[in-house]
Amino acid sequence: MEDNSAQTGAGIADLLLKCHQLERELAGSADLSVDEFHCLSQLYLRAPSSAKELCDLLGVHPSRASKLLNDLEKRGYVARALGLSDKRRERITLTSEGVVAARSLLQSSAISARHMAASLPSTSVRLLVSTPASPEEQTPVT
């Protein structure tokens, strides 16, 4: 049983590596770093209202998030403004250019992921489907 678990783990590690390579290719095609790609994606998908929320989503230090936001702001993808109710908190939004860029990246990501999944051996696909979900994934959030 333990050998099978190691084999499953190795298969999952290989899939994760392929996903990371896909992220690097997609980010590079838009002249973005992987962190900038993640930042744009999270701003598009979850619209965090502050740099602190963005740090939590990305799992980065505040100084890294600040650099990412500065770089994306210079490119015209992000706008920052003082908070409405709390002037100490900065509101972060995507500009119209940022929305277009994020949407395009996510669409490319979905297409590339489908191609990658289609090229995987059936054993890898079974790994994805048969890997037990964590307790958090099994319980619907209400």
Residue pairs with C-beta under 8 A, 6 or more apart in sequence:
8 127
8 131
11 123
11 124
11 127
12 127
12 131
14 124
15 120
15 124
15 127
15 128
18 116
19 113
19 116
20 34
22 109
22 112
22 113
22 116
23 34
23 37
23 109
24 34
25 112
26 37
26 105
26 108
26 109
26 112
27 33
27 34
27 36
27 37
27 105
29 108
30 37
30 101
30 104
30 105
32 40
32 105
35 58
35 60
35 64
35 68
36 68
36 71
36 72
37 105
38 58
39 54
39 58
39 65
39 68
39 69
39 72
40 72
40 77
40 94
40 98
40 101
40 102
40 105
41 102
41 105
41 106
42 48
42 54
42 57
42 58
43 54
43 78
43 92
43 93
43 94
43 98
43 102
44 94
44 98
44 99
44 102
44 103
44 106
45 106
46 57
47 93
47 94
48 54
48 56
48 57
48 92
49 83
49 89
49 91
49 92
50 83
50 89
50 90
50 91
50 92
51 62
51 65
51 66
51 69
51 90
51 92
52 62
52 89
54 65
54 69
54 92
55 61
55 62
55 65
58 64
58 65
58 68
60 68
69 78
69 80
69 92
72 78
72 98
73 79
73 80
75 97
76 95
76 97
76 98
77 94
77 95
77 97
77 98
77 101
77 102
78 92
78 93
78 94
78 95
78 98
79 92
79 93
79 94
79 95
80 90
80 91
80 92
80 93
81 90
81 91
81 93
82 89
82 90
82 91
83 89
83 90
83 91
84 91
94 102
117 125
